[in-house]
Amino acid sequence: MKHNIELPTKTEKLKALKLGDIVFLNGKMITARDQAHKKIIKLSRNNSLPSIFKTLENSAIYHCGPIIKEKGTVYQILSGGPTTSQRMDSLENEVVDILKVKFIIGKGGMRNLNTENYRVVYLSYTGGCGAIINKKIKKVDKILWKNLGKCEAVYFLDLVNFGPLIVAQINGASLYQELD
């Protein structure tokens, strides 16, 4: 089944999703890889996480290190395929608790992600689709932590029809269970 979901969303919307469903997202999300995850956790523990992260409640994190074109203060994502999510596996549950996001997007799944009771849903994005992402991003709203490097910085994105994404882990079930 196909779902168009506006971000931020509500847990009730997640309950309509089933493994294998196709999802398209509209609204705000961020990119974040392992270095950004570590920094989110560290700053949260020190009560110094920038307040802009509060805008991500009920939104999404995309495991992605995009290729960026920078022209003055305007940024365009030229390509942005998913990063293997397993790299963030030991950090993700804490980041979900901190940011209160409802979706994690990446490739390959996560062994330790707690999706029970629709806490969060893992959406798989096909590797190799990075070149089409620039048609799905209306705008790069903000960039944080450029000092981590262009691939590790956090990009706040405004999305339109971002997908197709596959519901791969939800409410304790996983398309990847056979692989574990």
C-alpha positions in Angstrom: 0.0 0.0 0.0 1.2 3.6 -0.7 1.2 6.3 1.9 1.8 10.0 1.6 2.9 11.4 5.0 3.3 15.0 6.1 6.1 15.7 8.6 5.8 16.2 11.5 3.4 13.3 11.9 1.5 11.5 14.7 1.9 8.0 16.0 -1.6 7.2 14.8 -0.3 7.6 11.2 2.4 5.0 11.9 -0.2 2.5 13.0 -1.6 2.4 9.4 1.8 1.3 8.0 2.7 -2.4 7.4 6.0 -4.1 6.5 6.6 -3.6 2.7 4.3 -0.6 2.4 5.6 2.3 0.2 5.9 5.8 1.8 6.5 9.2 0.4 7.3 12.0 2.9 6.6 15.8 2.7 7.9 18.3 5.2 11.1 18.7 7.3 13.9 16.2 8.1 17.6 16.1 8.6 20.5 14.2 7.3 22.8 12.7 10.1 25.5 10.2 10.0 27.6 8.7 12.8 29.6 11.9 13.8 26.4 13.9 13.9 24.8 11.3 16.1 27.7 11.4 18.5 27.5 15.2 18.7 23.7 15.2 19.2 24.2 12.8 22.2 27.1 14.7 23.7 25.4 18.1 23.4 22.1 16.7 24.8 23.9 15.3 27.8 25.4 18.8 28.4 22.0 20.5 27.9 23.6 22.4 25.0 21.9 20.9 21.9 20.8 23.8 19.6 17.1 24.5 20.0 16.5 24.0 16.2 16.6 20.3 16.9 13.2 20.6 18.8 11.6 21.2 15.4 12.3 17.6 14.5 9.9 16.1 16.9 7.7 13.6 15.0 9.8 14.1 11.9 12.7 12.0 10.3 16.5 11.4 10.2 18.0 10.4 6.9 21.3 8.5 7.1 23.0 10.3 4.3 26.2 12.1 3.4 25.2 14.2 0.5 27.2 15.7 -2.3 26.6 19.5 -2.0 26.9 22.4 -4.4 27.6 25.6 -2.5 26.9 29.0 -4.1 27.3 31.8 -1.5 24.7 31.0 1.2 22.6 28.7 -1.1 23.2 25.0 -0.9 21.9 22.4 -3.4 22.1 18.7 -2.8 23.4 17.2 -6.1 23.3 13.6 -4.9 22.3 12.0 -1.6 21.9 8.3 -1.5 21.4 6.4 1.8 24.3 5.4 4.0 24.4 2.0 5.6 22.4 2.5 8.8 24.2 -0.2 10.8 27.0 2.3 11.5 24.6 4.3 13.7 23.1 1.2 15.4 24.6 1.7 18.8 23.6 5.4 18.9 20.2 5.5 17.2 17.9 4.6 20.1 19.4 7.4 22.3 19.1 9.9 19.4 15.5 8.9 18.8 14.8 9.5 22.5 16.5 12.9 22.3 14.9 14.2 19.1 11.6 12.2 19.3 11.7 11.5 15.6 9.2 9.0 14.1 11.2 7.8 11.1 14.8 6.7 10.4 15.7 6.4 6.7 18.7 4.5 5.4 19.7 1.2 3.9 20.3 -2.2 5.3 18.2 -1.9 8.5 19.3 -1.7 12.1 19.7 -4.7 14.5 19.1 -2.8 17.7 16.5 -0.2 16.7 13.6 -0.3 19.1 10.5 0.0 17.0 8.1 -1.5 19.6 4.8 0.3 20.0 5.4 2.4 16.9 8.1 4.3 18.8 9.9 4.8 15.4 9.7 3.3 12.0 12.7 2.3 9.8 12.2 3.2 6.1 14.6 1.7 3.6 15.7 3.8 0.6 17.2 2.0 -2.3 21.0 2.5 -2.7 21.9 4.1 -6.0 19.0 6.5 -6.0 21.0 9.4 -4.8 20.9 11.3 -8.1 17.1 11.8 -8.0 17.1 13.3 -4.5 17.6 16.8 -5.8 14.1 16.6 -7.3 12.7 15.7 -3.9 14.3 18.5 -1.9 12.7 21.9 -2.2 15.3 23.6 -0.1 18.2 23.2 2.3 16.9 25.3 5.2 20.0 25.2 7.4 23.3 23.5 7.9 24.9 22.7 11.3 28.3 21.5 12.1 30.1 22.1 8.8 33.3 21.5 10.8 32.5 17.8 10.8 32.9 17.8 7.0 30.3 18.2 4.2 29.2 14.6 4.4 28.9 14.6 8.2 27.3 18.0 8.7 23.6 18.1 9.5 21.4 19.4 6.8 17.8 20.5 7.6 15.8 19.8 4.5 12.4 20.7 3.2 11.0 17.7 1.3 8.4 17.1 -1.4 7.3 13.6 -2.3 10.5 12.1 -0.9 10.6 8.4 -1.7 9.7 5.8 -2.6 10.7 4.5 0.8 9.9 0.9 2.0 8.6 0.2 5.5 11.3 -2.2 6.6 11.1 -2.2 10.4 8.0 -1.4 12.4 6.5 -2.4 15.8 9.1 -5.1 16.5 8.8 -6.7 13.0 11.5 -6.5 10.3 12.0 -7.3 6.6 15.6 -8.1 7.6 14.7 -10.8 10.3 15.6 -13.6 7.9 19.1 -12.1 7.6 19.9 -11.9 11.3 
